[in-house]
Amino acid sequence: MYQIFDGAFNITNVCNLTCNGCESFNNYLFRNHFRFDDYKHKYEKWSKLVKINVVTIHGGEPFTNPDIVNWAAGLKQLWPNANQHYVSTNGTLMKNKIDICKKLIDLGWYIDISIHDTDLQKDIENSIKEVLNEKPHKVVNFEDETRYVAHNSNRPYFILYQTTDFISSAKKGVKNNKWQFHRSNSTLAHKVCLGGEPPCTHFNKGKMYQCHLTSVSEDLIKQFPLEEYAVDLLEQYKGADPDDDLTEFFETLHKPMPQCELCPQSYKTHNIAPLSTKKDLQWT
């Protein structure tokens, strides 16, 4: 059986915020939610092939997807022995999703909240208090994080921290009405992408990808005017299907690849506060 550290499952391209230079392209009207049942048969096969240490529900903003509880129940059933199961969120929709938050926690997931602006923090903390109203818990300050954990154990319910900046997006600018991407040294860009953290492997629409950009590239190409060079390079990358011969894919999974050159090769960051504007969710 293959083993990966962090498996991030993309359940939506949609976000309710538009942060300047978002690494996930959510400062544009990036569309499409995904239903768990549509890809369940693929993930059932993956669960027999891959052991995952940390299972993440990822987006976009996962709470925009009405199918989030089915994703949580399904992934927990397929990878019950992962060390962690968490939902990665900006936290701003929780006040309208209190019952969903309670269901996620009861299913054994914790909610990992990246605060994009300190002006949002009070509302988010009030939402946490409402969710945990009937659960005995304690609040633990841990380095730059605040953890809400079970009263008699270290099981987290929520982890709250501030994200004040992003590494620059793969999109560098616009020329002739086409999105332009970087022309980086692939090895240097690969190091920036990892950022000193354990490698994160992305799952999208039943396939496995080395990174977020390659995982969403099909939808990016369909929805936005990308430069031809980037389109050609992204189309050369093929996500792994559980029915494939996976030997070569796993041998190269965490190594630099040609598509890395589309991302920045320096750690230059830009601030994402004050708040990223809230968007009207009129798309799916």
ROVOMAR-967529 format. One record per residue (C-alpha): z, y, x; residue number from 1. Coordinates in Angstrom, 2 decimals. Layout:
{pz = Z py = Y px = X num = NUM} $
...
This chain:
{pz = 0.00 py = 0.00 px = 0.00 num = 1} $
{pz = -0.85 py = 3.50 px = 1.23 num = 2} $
{pz = 1.88 py = 6.12 px = 1.44 num = 3} $
{pz = 1.73 py = 9.90 px = 1.04 num = 4} $
{pz = 4.52 py = 12.44 px = 1.21 num = 5} $
{pz = 3.69 py = 14.86 px = -1.64 num = 6} $
{pz = 1.29 py = 14.07 px = -4.46 num = 7} $
{pz = 0.44 py = 17.21 px = -6.44 num = 8} $
{pz = -1.13 py = 16.47 px = -9.83 num = 9} $
{pz = -3.22 py = 19.36 px = -11.11 num = 10} $
{pz = -2.84 py = 19.46 px = -14.91 num = 11} $
{pz = -4.46 py = 22.87 px = -15.50 num = 12} $
{pz = -6.49 py = 25.61 px = -13.84 num = 13} $
{pz = -5.00 py = 28.19 px = -16.24 num = 14} $
{pz = -2.23 py = 30.65 px = -15.40 num = 15} $
{pz = -0.56 py = 33.39 px = -17.44 num = 16} $
{pz = -0.31 py = 35.71 px = -14.41 num = 17} $
{pz = -2.95 py = 37.28 px = -12.24 num = 18} $
{pz = -1.55 py = 37.76 px = -8.75 num = 19} $
{pz = -3.79 py = 39.61 px = -6.32 num = 20} $
{pz = -5.40 py = 37.17 px = -3.90 num = 21} $
{pz = -3.96 py = 34.05 px = -5.55 num = 22} $
{pz = -4.55 py = 30.94 px = -3.44 num = 23} $
{pz = -5.29 py = 29.00 px = -6.65 num = 24} $
{pz = -7.82 py = 31.57 px = -7.93 num = 25} $
{pz = -5.65 py = 32.32 px = -10.95 num = 26} $
{pz = -6.31 py = 36.05 px = -10.60 num = 27} $
{pz = -9.59 py = 35.17 px = -12.30 num = 28} $
{pz = -10.14 py = 33.55 px = -15.70 num = 29} $
{pz = -10.07 py = 30.05 px = -14.25 num = 30} $
{pz = -10.32 py = 27.69 px = -17.23 num = 31} $
{pz = -9.59 py = 24.07 px = -18.21 num = 32} $
{pz = -6.50 py = 22.12 px = -19.18 num = 33} $
{pz = -6.42 py = 18.36 px = -18.59 num = 34} $
{pz = -4.95 py = 15.66 px = -20.85 num = 35} $
{pz = -3.02 py = 12.81 px = -19.27 num = 36} $
{pz = -4.56 py = 10.16 px = -21.51 num = 37} $
{pz = -8.06 py = 11.10 px = -20.34 num = 38} $
{pz = -7.22 py = 10.04 px = -16.77 num = 39} $
{pz = -4.36 py = 7.59 px = -17.34 num = 40} $
{pz = -6.50 py = 4.56 px = -16.46 num = 41} $
{pz = -7.32 py = 6.08 px = -13.06 num = 42} $
{pz = -3.70 py = 6.96 px = -12.28 num = 43} $
{pz = -2.56 py = 3.48 px = -13.30 num = 44} $
{pz = -4.85 py = 2.16 px = -10.55 num = 45} $
{pz = -3.59 py = 4.73 px = -8.05 num = 46} $
{pz = 0.01 py = 3.72 px = -8.76 num = 47} $
{pz = -0.81 py = 0.20 px = -7.54 num = 48} $
{pz = -2.39 py = 1.56 px = -4.35 num = 49} $
{pz = -0.28 py = 4.55 px = -3.31 num = 50} $
{pz = 3.44 py = 5.11 px = -2.83 num = 51} $
{pz = 4.39 py = 8.79 px = -3.29 num = 52} $
{pz = 7.60 py = 10.28 px = -1.92 num = 53} $
{pz = 7.45 py = 13.51 px = -3.98 num = 54} $
{pz = 5.54 py = 13.75 px = -7.28 num = 55} $
{pz = 4.62 py = 17.30 px = -8.32 num = 56} $
{pz = 3.13 py = 18.62 px = -11.55 num = 57} $
{pz = 0.95 py = 21.45 px = -10.38 num = 58} $
{pz = -1.49 py = 24.10 px = -11.61 num = 59} $
{pz = -2.41 py = 26.86 px = -12.41 num = 60} $
{pz = 0.72 py = 27.32 px = -14.44 num = 61} $
{pz = 1.76 py = 23.90 px = -15.84 num = 62} $
{pz = 3.57 py = 25.39 px = -18.85 num = 63} $
{pz = 0.26 py = 26.70 px = -20.21 num = 64} $
{pz = -0.82 py = 23.09 px = -20.80 num = 65} $
{pz = 0.37 py = 21.76 px = -24.18 num = 66} $
{pz = 0.16 py = 18.21 px = -22.77 num = 67} $
{pz = 2.78 py = 18.77 px = -20.03 num = 68} $
{pz = 5.38 py = 16.39 px = -21.50 num = 69} $
{pz = 2.84 py = 13.55 px = -21.69 num = 70} $
{pz = 2.00 py = 14.18 px = -18.03 num = 71} $
{pz = 5.68 py = 14.10 px = -17.09 num = 72} $
{pz = 6.38 py = 10.90 px = -19.03 num = 73} $
{pz = 3.24 py = 9.19 px = -17.74 num = 74} $
{pz = 3.67 py = 10.05 px = -14.07 num = 75} $
{pz = 7.36 py = 9.16 px = -14.11 num = 76} $
{pz = 6.48 py = 5.75 px = -15.53 num = 77} $
{pz = 3.80 py = 5.16 px = -12.89 num = 78} $
{pz = 5.86 py = 6.38 px = -9.91 num = 79} $
{pz = 9.48 py = 5.79 px = -11.02 num = 80} $
{pz = 10.79 py = 5.27 px = -7.48 num = 81} $
{pz = 9.61 py = 8.56 px = -5.96 num = 82} $
{pz = 12.46 py = 10.47 px = -4.32 num = 83} $
{pz = 11.66 py = 13.60 px = -6.33 num = 84} $
{pz = 9.76 py = 14.55 px = -9.48 num = 85} $
{pz = 9.32 py = 18.27 px = -10.07 num = 86} $
{pz = 7.28 py = 20.80 px = -12.01 num = 87} $
{pz = 6.03 py = 23.76 px = -9.95 num = 88} $
{pz = 6.07 py = 26.93 px = -12.09 num = 89} $
{pz = 6.32 py = 30.72 px = -11.98 num = 90} $
{pz = 8.99 py = 30.44 px = -14.71 num = 91} $
{pz = 7.73 py = 33.23 px = -16.95 num = 92} $
{pz = 6.81 py = 31.00 px = -19.92 num = 93} $
{pz = 10.06 py = 29.05 px = -20.05 num = 94} $
{pz = 11.70 py = 31.36 px = -22.59 num = 95} $
{pz = 9.11 py = 30.15 px = -25.11 num = 96} $
{pz = 9.30 py = 26.53 px = -23.93 num = 97} $
{pz = 13.03 py = 25.80 px = -24.08 num = 98} $
{pz = 12.66 py = 22.45 px = -25.86 num = 99} $
{pz = 9.91 py = 21.38 px = -23.44 num = 100} $
{pz = 12.14 py = 22.24 px = -20.48 num = 101} $
{pz = 14.92 py = 20.11 px = -21.97 num = 102} $
{pz = 12.53 py = 17.18 px = -22.43 num = 103} $
{pz = 11.33 py = 17.45 px = -18.82 num = 104} $
{pz = 14.91 py = 17.40 px = -17.52 num = 105} $
{pz = 15.81 py = 14.47 px = -19.78 num = 106} $
{pz = 12.80 py = 12.60 px = -18.36 num = 107} $
{pz = 14.25 py = 13.05 px = -14.86 num = 108} $
{pz = 12.16 py = 15.97 px = -13.63 num = 109} $
{pz = 13.51 py = 19.16 px = -12.13 num = 110} $
{pz = 11.84 py = 22.54 px = -12.50 num = 111} $
{pz = 10.92 py = 24.37 px = -9.30 num = 112} $
{pz = 10.59 py = 28.10 px = -9.99 num = 113} $
{pz = 8.83 py = 30.47 px = -7.64 num = 114} $
{pz = 9.74 py = 34.01 px = -8.71 num = 115} $
{pz = 6.74 py = 36.23 px = -8.09 num = 116} $
{pz = 8.56 py = 39.47 px = -8.80 num = 117} $
{pz = 12.28 py = 40.31 px = -8.89 num = 118} $
{pz = 11.72 py = 42.12 px = -12.21 num = 119} $
{pz = 11.15 py = 38.67 px = -13.72 num = 120} $
{pz = 14.36 py = 37.12 px = -12.47 num = 121} $
{pz = 16.74 py = 38.12 px = -15.28 num = 122} $
{pz = 14.52 py = 36.65 px = -18.02 num = 123} $
{pz = 14.07 py = 33.45 px = -16.02 num = 124} $
{pz = 17.81 py = 33.06 px = -15.40 num = 125} $
{pz = 18.49 py = 33.60 px = -19.12 num = 126} $
{pz = 15.99 py = 30.85 px = -19.92 num = 127} $
{pz = 17.73 py = 28.50 px = -17.51 num = 128} $
{pz = 21.10 py = 29.20 px = -19.15 num = 129} $
{pz = 19.64 py = 28.45 px = -22.58 num = 130} $
{pz = 18.12 py = 25.17 px = -21.40 num = 131} $
{pz = 21.36 py = 24.05 px = -19.74 num = 132} $
{pz = 23.65 py = 25.32 px = -22.48 num = 133} $
{pz = 24.91 py = 21.84 px = -23.38 num = 134} $
{pz = 24.62 py = 20.23 px = -19.93 num = 135} $
{pz = 27.59 py = 20.46 px = -17.57 num = 136} $
{pz = 26.20 py = 21.95 px = -14.37 num = 137} $
{pz = 27.08 py = 23.99 px = -11.32 num = 138} $
{pz = 25.20 py = 26.73 px = -9.50 num = 139} $
{pz = 24.77 py = 26.27 px = -5.76 num = 140} $
{pz = 23.38 py = 28.92 px = -3.40 num = 141} $
{pz = 21.45 py = 27.11 px = -0.70 num = 142} $
{pz = 19.87 py = 29.30 px = 2.00 num = 143} $
{pz = 17.27 py = 31.37 px = 0.09 num = 144} $
{pz = 17.46 py = 29.18 px = -3.02 num = 145} $
{pz = 19.67 py = 29.00 px = -6.08 num = 146} $
{pz = 20.09 py = 25.48 px = -7.38 num = 147} $
{pz = 21.30 py = 24.50 px = -10.82 num = 148} $
{pz = 22.52 py = 20.94 px = -10.45 num = 149} $
{pz = 24.31 py = 18.28 px = -12.46 num = 150} $
{pz = 28.07 py = 18.82 px = -12.53 num = 151} $
{pz = 29.04 py = 15.49 px = -10.98 num = 152} $
{pz = 26.04 py = 14.90 px = -8.72 num = 153} $
{pz = 23.46 py = 16.65 px = -6.59 num = 154} $
{pz = 20.65 py = 15.99 px = -9.04 num = 155} $
{pz = 18.83 py = 19.33 px = -9.46 num = 156} $
{pz = 17.85 py = 20.67 px = -12.85 num = 157} $
{pz = 16.30 py = 23.89 px = -11.54 num = 158} $
{pz = 15.55 py = 25.31 px = -8.11 num = 159} $
{pz = 14.99 py = 29.06 px = -8.09 num = 160} $
{pz = 13.58 py = 31.08 px = -5.19 num = 161} $
{pz = 11.49 py = 34.17 px = -4.52 num = 162} $
{pz = 7.91 py = 34.11 px = -3.33 num = 163} $
{pz = 7.03 py = 37.59 px = -2.16 num = 164} $
{pz = 3.66 py = 36.97 px = -0.55 num = 165} $
{pz = 0.66 py = 34.66 px = -0.34 num = 166} $
{pz = -1.47 py = 33.54 px = 2.57 num = 167} $
{pz = -4.87 py = 35.13 px = 2.04 num = 168} $
{pz = -7.15 py = 33.35 px = -0.41 num = 169} $
{pz = -10.20 py = 31.34 px = 0.64 num = 170} $
{pz = -12.26 py = 33.96 px = -1.19 num = 171} $
{pz = -12.91 py = 36.72 px = 1.34 num = 172} $
{pz = -14.94 py = 39.15 px = -0.76 num = 173} $
{pz = -18.09 py = 39.64 px = -2.84 num = 174} $
{pz = -21.62 py = 40.22 px = -1.57 num = 175} $
{pz = -24.74 py = 40.32 px = -3.72 num = 176} $
{pz = -22.52 py = 39.36 px = -6.68 num = 177} $
{pz = -21.53 py = 36.11 px = -4.95 num = 178} $
{pz = -18.06 py = 35.09 px = -3.82 num = 179} $
{pz = -17.89 py = 35.03 px = -0.03 num = 180} $
{pz = -15.61 py = 32.67 px = 1.88 num = 181} $
{pz = -14.23 py = 32.57 px = 5.41 num = 182} $
{pz = -15.97 py = 31.20 px = 8.51 num = 183} $
{pz = -12.86 py = 29.95 px = 10.26 num = 184} $
{pz = -12.18 py = 27.51 px = 13.03 num = 185} $
{pz = -11.46 py = 24.37 px = 11.02 num = 186} $
{pz = -8.59 py = 23.23 px = 13.23 num = 187} $
{pz = -6.83 py = 26.61 px = 13.06 num = 188} $
{pz = -7.38 py = 26.89 px = 9.29 num = 189} $
{pz = -5.98 py = 23.39 px = 8.83 num = 190} $
{pz = -2.78 py = 24.38 px = 10.66 num = 191} $
{pz = -2.40 py = 27.50 px = 8.47 num = 192} $
{pz = -2.88 py = 25.43 px = 5.33 num = 193} $
{pz = -0.11 py = 23.01 px = 6.30 num = 194} $
{pz = 2.15 py = 25.91 px = 7.28 num = 195} $
{pz = 4.52 py = 23.59 px = 9.08 num = 196} $
{pz = 5.20 py = 21.64 px = 5.86 num = 197} $
{pz = 4.55 py = 17.94 px = 5.27 num = 198} $
{pz = 0.98 py = 17.33 px = 4.07 num = 199} $
{pz = 0.38 py = 17.75 px = 0.34 num = 200} $
{pz = -2.28 py = 15.56 px = -1.26 num = 201} $
{pz = -3.89 py = 16.69 px = -4.51 num = 202} $
{pz = -4.91 py = 14.65 px = -7.53 num = 203} $
{pz = -7.31 py = 16.11 px = -10.07 num = 204} $
{pz = -9.18 py = 14.42 px = -12.93 num = 205} $
{pz = -8.20 py = 10.97 px = -11.67 num = 206} $
{pz = -9.36 py = 11.47 px = -8.08 num = 207} $
{pz = -7.50 py = 12.21 px = -4.85 num = 208} $
{pz = -8.31 py = 15.14 px = -2.57 num = 209} $
{pz = -7.10 py = 16.45 px = 0.75 num = 210} $
{pz = -6.33 py = 19.95 px = -0.52 num = 211} $
{pz = -6.24 py = 22.22 px = -3.56 num = 212} $
{pz = -9.59 py = 23.90 px = -2.78 num = 213} $
{pz = -11.52 py = 20.64 px = -2.66 num = 214} $
{pz = -9.74 py = 19.33 px = -5.75 num = 215} $
{pz = -10.81 py = 22.28 px = -7.94 num = 216} $
{pz = -14.18 py = 22.89 px = -6.29 num = 217} $
{pz = -16.20 py = 21.28 px = -9.10 num = 218} $
{pz = -14.70 py = 23.68 px = -11.66 num = 219} $
{pz = -14.97 py = 26.65 px = -9.27 num = 220} $
{pz = -18.68 py = 26.03 px = -8.78 num = 221} $
{pz = -19.28 py = 25.71 px = -12.54 num = 222} $
{pz = -17.28 py = 28.79 px = -13.53 num = 223} $
{pz = -17.82 py = 31.35 px = -10.74 num = 224} $
{pz = -20.72 py = 32.67 px = -8.63 num = 225} $
{pz = -19.99 py = 31.14 px = -5.23 num = 226} $
{pz = -22.17 py = 31.77 px = -2.17 num = 227} $
{pz = -24.63 py = 28.93 px = -1.50 num = 228} $
{pz = -23.08 py = 28.04 px = 1.86 num = 229} $
{pz = -19.70 py = 27.40 px = 0.25 num = 230} $
{pz = -21.26 py = 25.45 px = -2.63 num = 231} $
{pz = -23.17 py = 23.20 px = -0.22 num = 232} $
{pz = -20.09 py = 22.58 px = 1.91 num = 233} $
{pz = -17.80 py = 21.88 px = -1.04 num = 234} $
{pz = -20.31 py = 19.53 px = -2.66 num = 235} $
{pz = -20.40 py = 17.48 px = 0.54 num = 236} $
{pz = -16.73 py = 16.60 px = 0.05 num = 237} $
{pz = -16.18 py = 13.67 px = -2.29 num = 238} $
{pz = -12.79 py = 13.01 px = -3.82 num = 239} $
{pz = -11.52 py = 9.45 px = -3.54 num = 240} $
{pz = -11.70 py = 7.16 px = -6.56 num = 241} $
{pz = -9.18 py = 4.30 px = -6.80 num = 242} $
{pz = -12.10 py = 1.86 px = -7.01 num = 243} $
{pz = -13.52 py = 3.06 px = -3.65 num = 244} $
{pz = -13.04 py = 1.50 px = -0.25 num = 245} $
{pz = -10.24 py = 3.85 px = 0.82 num = 246} $
{pz = -9.95 py = 2.92 px = 4.51 num = 247} $
{pz = -11.86 py = 5.87 px = 5.96 num = 248} $
{pz = -10.45 py = 8.32 px = 3.41 num = 249} $
{pz = -6.85 py = 7.60 px = 4.43 num = 250} $
{pz = -7.71 py = 7.53 px = 8.14 num = 251} $
{pz = -8.93 py = 11.14 px = 7.92 num = 252} $
{pz = -6.77 py = 12.40 px = 5.04 num = 253} $
{pz = -4.58 py = 14.78 px = 7.04 num = 254} $
{pz = -7.09 py = 15.79 px = 9.70 num = 255} $
{pz = -9.22 py = 18.99 px = 9.82 num = 256} $
{pz = -12.46 py = 18.70 px = 7.87 num = 257} $
{pz = -15.59 py = 20.89 px = 7.69 num = 258} $
{pz = -14.44 py = 22.45 px = 4.39 num = 259} $
{pz = -11.37 py = 23.90 px = 6.19 num = 260} $
{pz = -13.58 py = 26.65 px = 7.61 num = 261} $
{pz = -13.78 py = 28.22 px = 4.13 num = 262} $
{pz = -10.05 py = 29.08 px = 4.31 num = 263} $
{pz = -8.32 py = 31.68 px = 6.52 num = 264} $
{pz = -7.34 py = 30.71 px = 10.06 num = 265} $
{pz = -4.51 py = 33.24 px = 10.45 num = 266} $
{pz = -1.10 py = 33.53 px = 8.79 num = 267} $
{pz = -1.88 py = 37.00 px = 7.46 num = 268} $
{pz = -0.18 py = 37.45 px = 4.10 num = 269} $
{pz = -0.20 py = 40.04 px = 1.34 num = 270} $
{pz = 2.48 py = 41.01 px = -1.16 num = 271} $
{pz = 2.20 py = 39.72 px = -4.72 num = 272} $
{pz = 4.75 py = 42.11 px = -6.26 num = 273} $
{pz = 5.06 py = 44.28 px = -8.23 num = 274} $
{pz = 4.30 py = 41.87 px = -10.98 num = 275} $
{pz = 1.09 py = 40.43 px = -11.16 num = 276} $
{pz = -0.12 py = 41.33 px = -14.64 num = 277} $
{pz = 0.34 py = 38.99 px = -17.56 num = 278} $
{pz = -2.88 py = 37.65 px = -19.03 num = 279} $
{pz = -3.97 py = 36.91 px = -22.58 num = 280} $
{pz = -4.21 py = 33.14 px = -22.99 num = 281} $
{pz = -7.27 py = 33.01 px = -25.23 num = 282} $
{pz = -8.99 py = 30.31 px = -23.23 num = 283} $
{pz = -8.33 py = 26.59 px = -22.68 num = 284} $
